[in-house]
C-alpha cells in the first residue's frame, strides 16, 4: 500500500520529476508558469492547468533553488 511520498532529510521528494512543495502538495516544476510571494517566505505557484498551489517556507526555498 502506498502511503504517500517519502521525505528525505532535505525535504526533497523521492518521486522522479516532482518536487514536494508542501506536505499536501507535489508539483512538476516544469509546469509552473508563475510564482508569487504569499508572505512569511511562502510562494503561490500558478500551474499550466490553471491551478494554484501554496508552497510552504521549506518548499518555497526548494523551488527558488531549483528554478534559479
N, C-alpha and C positions, 0 to 999 in steps of 0.2 A: 504494500500500500504506500502510495506517495504521500508524504506529509508536508510537502512544500519545499522551497529551496533550502539548500544547506548554506548557512552563513559561515564564512571564513572569518578569521580574526580581523582582516582588513575590511570586512563588511562588503566584500565583492560577492557576486552571485556565481554559483557553480554551473549555471546554465549557459552554454556557449552562445555568444552573440547578444546576451542580455545583461542588463545592469539592474541590480536591486537598489532602487532609489528610496524605498520606504519599506517597512515591514509588510505592508499590504500592497506593494506595487513593484512590478518588474517591467522594465521598458527596454525596447530596442532603440538605442541612441541614434541609429541611422534613420529612425522615423520621427525624431524630434524636429519640428520646424521652427520653434521659438521657445526661449526660456526667459522668464521674467522673475524678478525678485518677489518673494512673498513675505518678507520680513523675518527677522530672527535667524537669518542665514539660510532660510529655506528657498526653494525655487518652485515656480509653477511651470511645468513642461507642457507645451502645446504640441499635440501629436498630429501627424498627417491625416489621420482619420477623423479629426475634429475633437477628440477627447482632450481633457486637461488632467494632468497627474501632478499631485503635490509631492515634492521630494523633501525628505527630512534634512536636517542640517548635515548629517553624515553623508546622506545620499547626494545632496547638492554639491558637497565637496568632491565626491567621486565624479559627478557629471562635469564639474568645472575642470578637474584634472584630465578627464578623458577627452573632452571636447576642445581644450585649448592646447 
